[in-house]
Amino acid sequence: MKAKHIAVLAEKDLKRVVREPASLLMLLIFPLMLNLAFGVAFGGVGSSGPSDFQIGLVNLDASSSHPEWAGRLIGNLTSTDGILLKQYLDNASGQSDLIQGNLDAFIVIPNGFGNSCESFWAAPTNASQWTNTTIGLYVDSGSMIATSAVPAIVQQVVLRTMFGDVRTSVDLPVVISSPALIAASTYSQWDFMAPGMFAFAAMFITMTVAQSMTTEREGGLLKRLAATPMTNSEYMLGQTISNMAIAVVQVMIILLTAFLIGYRPATNAAGLAFAAAILVAFSLVSVGFGLIAATISKSADIATGAAFIFIMPQMFLGSFVPLGGLAETVGVFMPSKYVTDALTTLFLRGAPIATLSIWVDFTIVLVTGVVVVLLGILMFGKVGKK
């Protein structure tokens, strides 16, 4: 394998893109227009999503004189439809799971919660004799649905714990920490969609790669290359390098466009650098799928359809489309899901760059990209430059 051959092929592909206005429009203007269209359309609109919430809880009132009230609250949370409760032994571990996206919300039952409940029933009409406490409520700032629904659900559960039924308005010695402390409550729908949109835009290079390679086959270029010393691996690596160069430009356009329309992720320069890196790694996945689609296709039209076999599942099961039930289970096999999860953790939850989960996501995407490209090279070697 000669680096010079690979460089020549990569240069050839880049020149072809630059000299063809239609290709340049598709590769560079498409992600820009996609971001602008979705950013403007969904800048301030609400949405709906899955109804089941993973909620963590730590009980700091277990050793008080009236622990039974905390037990009732936990029991009511457990029996509430749409809540999957996980108990923690300490606050730190629950907060860690929340910031990594493993929970939709985290509840802290404060020390003295039972005494507050008892003080209310000892003098239900005399607020001066109540012992006031505040239940800590932390909602995942990466979930638009959780920030809207969870505070109301928890409020109803607290009322049911105090009275045995649901009251809509009543003064109590127990209050829930203000939802205003939840950063995501001020986000628009575009803020929630943006991480998935970045992955979505990077998917379409799959179709471009498949079409360009198939067009070269139809034009007889591959047959001419077969008469040269260039190997299948050199040809495929040349295609990969040239399209990755285009993908890097696309990633920069996507991020820049988002900033121009007012998107401000809750991360720093290091987080943005990580975002660019994982999007480039995902572009490698998309290029690999494009190579495979081109290998199994005999015409550009067929290549387009083959490319969408790889694009559509990732779009619906791993980007900005809300998941639930079986779709969420199947989504773990979509590389785009890990990109979306990592960017959500960085951009919406404000997690630091050292967060383990985002590096796990990055590793999965990068390894998948390498494997898919190698598979494309192997398949092309079987088919040959026909």
C-alpha positions in Angstrom: 0.0 0.0 0.0 1.5 3.3 -1.1 0.7 6.6 0.6 1.3 8.5 -2.7 -1.5 6.5 -4.4 -3.9 7.2 -1.6 -3.0 10.9 -1.6 -3.6 11.2 -5.4 -7.0 9.5 -5.1 -8.0 11.7 -2.2 -6.9 14.8 -4.2 -8.9 13.7 -7.2 -12.1 13.3 -5.2 -11.7 16.7 -3.5 -11.1 18.4 -6.9 -14.2 16.7 -8.3 -16.3 18.1 -5.4 -15.0 21.6 -5.8 -15.5 21.6 -9.5 -19.1 20.3 -9.3 -21.4 23.1 -8.0 -24.2 20.6 -7.2 -22.0 18.4 -5.1 -20.5 21.4 -3.3 -24.0 22.7 -2.6 -25.2 19.3 -1.2 -22.1 18.8 1.0 -21.6 22.3 2.4 -24.9 24.3 2.1 -27.2 21.4 3.1 -26.0 21.2 6.8 -26.1 25.0 7.0 -29.7 25.2 5.7 -30.7 22.3 7.8 -29.5 24.0 11.0 -31.1 27.3 10.0 -34.5 25.7 9.2 -34.8 23.7 12.4 -33.3 26.4 14.5 -35.7 29.1 13.4 -38.7 26.8 13.3 -38.2 25.3 16.8 -36.6 28.2 18.6 -39.3 28.5 21.2 -41.9 25.7 20.7 -42.7 23.0 23.3 -43.0 19.3 22.6 -44.0 16.0 24.1 -42.0 12.9 24.8 -41.8 9.7 26.7 -43.9 9.3 29.9 -41.6 7.1 32.0 -39.1 8.8 34.2 -36.1 7.4 36.0 -36.0 9.1 39.3 -33.3 8.7 42.0 -33.9 9.4 45.7 -31.8 9.6 48.8 -33.5 9.5 52.2 -31.8 11.7 54.8 -34.6 11.3 57.3 -34.3 7.5 57.9 -32.9 7.9 61.4 -35.3 10.7 62.6 -38.0 10.3 65.2 -40.7 9.9 62.5 -39.2 7.9 59.6 -42.5 6.5 58.6 -43.4 9.7 56.6 -40.4 9.3 54.4 -41.4 5.7 53.9 -44.8 6.7 52.8 -43.4 9.2 50.3 -41.1 6.6 48.9 -44.0 4.1 48.6 -46.2 6.6 46.8 -43.4 7.5 44.4 -42.8 3.8 43.7 -46.5 3.2 43.0 -47.0 6.2 40.8 -47.4 5.4 37.1 -44.6 6.7 34.9 -42.0 6.7 37.7 -39.1 4.2 38.0 -37.5 4.9 41.4 -33.9 4.1 42.3 -32.7 4.7 45.9 -29.2 5.9 46.7 -27.3 5.8 50.0 -25.8 9.3 49.5 -26.4 12.5 47.6 -23.1 12.5 45.6 -23.7 9.2 43.8 -27.2 10.3 42.8 -26.0 13.7 41.5 -23.3 11.9 39.5 -25.9 9.7 37.8 -28.1 12.7 37.1 -25.4 14.7 35.4 -24.4 11.7 33.3 -28.0 11.3 32.1 -28.8 8.1 33.9 -31.6 9.8 35.8 -34.4 12.1 34.8 -34.6 13.6 38.3 -33.1 13.2 41.7 -35.0 13.8 45.0 -33.5 14.5 48.4 -35.8 13.8 51.4 -34.3 16.2 54.0 -33.6 15.4 57.6 -36.6 16.5 59.6 -39.2 15.7 56.9 -41.1 13.4 59.2 -41.1 16.1 62.0 -42.6 18.6 59.5 -45.4 16.2 58.7 -46.1 15.6 62.3 -46.0 19.3 63.2 -48.6 19.9 60.5 -51.1 17.4 61.8 -50.5 18.5 65.4 -51.7 22.0 64.4 -53.1 21.9 60.9 -54.5 25.5 61.1 -51.6 27.2 62.9 -48.6 27.6 60.6 -46.5 29.2 63.3 -46.2 25.8 65.0 -45.0 24.0 61.9 -41.4 22.8 61.4 -40.6 23.7 57.8 -38.4 21.6 55.5 -37.6 21.7 51.8 -37.5 18.6 49.6 -34.5 18.8 47.2 -35.5 18.3 43.6 -33.0 18.2 40.8 -34.2 17.6 37.2 -32.2 16.5 34.3 -31.5 19.7 32.3 -31.0 17.6 29.2 -34.6 16.4 29.2 -37.3 18.9 28.1 -40.1 16.5 29.1 -38.6 15.9 32.6 -38.2 19.6 33.4 -41.9 20.1 32.5 -43.5 17.1 34.1 -41.5 15.9 37.0 -42.0 18.8 39.4 -45.8 18.6 39.1 -45.7 14.8 39.6 -43.6 15.1 42.7 -45.8 17.8 44.1 -48.9 15.6 43.7 -47.1 12.7 45.4 -46.1 14.9 48.4 -49.8 16.0 48.7 -50.9 12.3 48.5 -48.4 11.4 51.2 -49.7 14.1 53.5 -53.4 13.7 53.0 -53.9 10.3 51.5 -55.5 11.9 48.4 -54.6 14.6 45.9 -55.1 18.2 46.8 -54.6 21.0 44.2 -53.9 23.8 46.6 -53.0 23.8 50.3 -50.4 25.4 52.6 -47.9 22.9 53.9 -44.7 22.9 56.1 -43.0 20.8 53.4 -42.1 22.5 50.1 -40.3 21.4 47.0 -37.2 23.3 45.9 -38.1 25.8 43.2 -38.1 24.6 39.6 -36.5 27.9 38.8 -33.2 26.4 39.9 -33.4 24.0 37.0 -31.4 25.4 34.2 -33.2 23.6 31.4 -36.5 25.3 32.3 -35.5 28.3 30.2 -34.4 26.2 27.1 -36.3 26.2 23.8 -37.2 23.2 21.8 -34.2 23.9 19.5 -31.9 23.7 22.5 -33.1 20.2 23.2 -33.1 19.2 19.5 -29.6 20.6 18.7 -27.5 17.7 19.9 -29.5 15.2 17.8 -29.5 17.7 14.9 -25.7 17.8 14.7 -25.7 14.0 14.4 -28.5 14.1 11.9 -26.7 16.5 9.6 -23.6 14.4 9.6 -25.5 11.3 8.5 -26.1 12.5 5.0 -22.5 12.2 3.8 -23.4 8.4 3.6 -25.6 9.2 0.6 -23.0 11.4 -1.0 -20.2 8.9 -0.7 -22.4 6.1 -2.1 -23.5 8.2 -5.1 -20.0 9.4 -6.0 -18.4 6.0 -5.9 -21.2 4.4 -7.9 -21.1 7.2 -10.5 -17.3 6.5 -10.9 -18.1 2.9 -11.4 -20.8 3.7 -14.0 -18.4 6.1 -15.8 -15.7 3.4 -16.1 -13.2 5.0 -13.8 -12.9 2.0 -11.6 -12.2 -0.3 -14.6 -9.4 2.1 -15.6 -8.0 2.1 -12.1 -8.0 -1.7 -12.2 -5.4 -1.5 -14.9 -3.1 0.6 -12.6 -0.9 -0.6 -9.7 -3.4 0.9 -7.2 -5.0 -1.6 -4.9 -8.5 -1.8 -3.6 -7.4 -0.7 -0.2 -5.6 2.3 -1.6 -8.7 3.3 -3.5 -11.0 2.9 -0.5 -8.7 4.8 1.8 -8.4 7.6 -0.7 -12.2 7.8 -0.7 -12.3 7.8 3.1 -9.7 10.5 3.5 -11.2 12.8 0.9 -14.7 12.4 2.4 -13.5 12.8 5.9 -11.9 16.1 4.9 -15.3 17.2 3.6 -16.9 15.9 6.8 -14.7 18.1 9.0 -15.8 21.1 7.0 -19.4 20.1 7.5 -18.9 19.7 11.2 -17.5 23.2 11.4 -20.4 24.6 9.4 -22.9 22.9 11.6 -21.4 24.2 14.8 -20.9 27.7 13.5 -24.4 27.9 12.1 -25.8 26.9 15.4 -23.9 29.7 17.2 -25.0 32.2 14.5 -28.7 31.5 15.2 -28.2 32.0 19.0 -27.4 28.5 20.3 -25.4 28.7 23.5 -24.5 25.2 24.9 -23.7 24.9 28.6 -20.1 24.0 28.0 -16.7 25.6 27.5 -14.0 25.5 24.8 -12.9 22.0 25.8 -16.5 20.8 25.5 -16.8 22.3 22.1 -13.6 20.7 21.0 -14.9 17.3 22.2 -18.2 17.9 20.3 -16.2 18.5 17.1 -14.1 15.4 17.7 -17.1 13.1 18.3 -18.9 14.5 15.2 -15.8 13.9 13.1 -15.7 10.3 14.5 -19.3 9.9 13.6 -18.6 11.2 10.1 -16.1 8.3 9.8 -19.1 6.0 10.5 -21.2 7.7 7.9 -18.3 7.5 5.3 -17.9 3.8 6.1 -21.6 3.2 5.5 -21.4 5.1 2.3 -18.5 2.9 1.1 -20.6 -0.2 1.9 -23.7 1.2 0.1 -21.6 2.0 -3.0 -20.0 -1.5 -3.0 -23.4 -3.3 -3.1 -25.0 -0.9 -5.6 -24.8 -1.0 -9.4 -26.1 2.5 -10.1 -26.4 5.9 -8.4 -30.1 5.5 -8.0 -29.7 2.2 -6.2 -26.9 3.7 -4.1 -29.2 6.4 -2.9 -31.7 3.9 -1.6 -29.0 1.7 -0.1 -27.6 4.8 1.7 -31.0 5.5 3.3 -31.0 1.9 4.7 -28.2 3.2 7.0 -29.6 6.8 7.4 -33.2 6.2 8.3 -32.8 3.9 11.4 -30.1 6.3 12.8 -32.3 9.3 12.2 -35.4 7.9 13.9 -33.7 5.8 16.6 -30.6 7.9 17.5 -31.0 11.6 16.8 -33.5 14.2 18.0 -36.6 12.0 17.8 -37.8 11.2 21.4 -37.6 7.5 22.1 -39.4 5.2 24.4 -40.1 1.5 24.9 -38.8 -0.8 22.2 -37.5 2.1 20.1 -35.1 3.0 22.9 -33.9 -0.5 23.2 -33.2 -0.8 19.5 -31.6 2.6 19.6 -28.5 1.3 21.5 -27.4 -0.3 18.2 -27.4 3.1 16.4 -24.0 5.0 16.4 -25.9 8.3 16.2 -27.5 7.7 19.6 -24.1 7.8 21.3 -23.3 11.1 19.6 -26.6 12.6 20.7 -26.2 11.3 24.3 -22.7 12.7 24.6 -23.7 16.1 23.2 -26.8 16.2 25.4 -24.6 15.5 28.5 -22.2 18.3 27.5 -24.5 20.9 26.0 -27.6 20.6 28.2 -26.5 19.0 31.5 -23.3 21.1 31.6 -21.2 18.1 32.5 -17.4 18.6 32.6 -15.1 17.2 29.9 -13.9 14.5 32.3 -17.3 12.9 32.6 -16.8 9.2 31.9 -20.0 8.6 30.0 -19.1 11.0 27.2 -15.7 9.2 26.7 -17.5 5.9 26.6 -19.8 7.3 23.9 -16.8 8.7 21.9 -15.0 5.3 22.1 -18.1 3.4 20.8 -18.5 5.9 17.9 -14.8 5.8 17.0 -14.4 2.0 17.1 -17.6 1.6 15.1 -16.3 4.0 12.5 -13.0 2.1 12.1 -14.8 -1.2 12.0 -17.3 0.0 9.4 -14.6 1.4 7.1 -12.5 -1.7 7.3 -15.7 -3.7 6.5 -16.2 -1.5 3.5 -12.7 -2.1 2.3 -13.1 -5.8 2.8 -16.4 -5.9 0.8 -15.0 -3.8 -2.0 -12.0 -6.2 -2.2 -14.5 -9.1 -2.6 -16.5 -7.3 -5.3 -13.5 -5.8 -7.0 -13.2 -2.7 -9.2 -15.8 -3.9 -11.7 
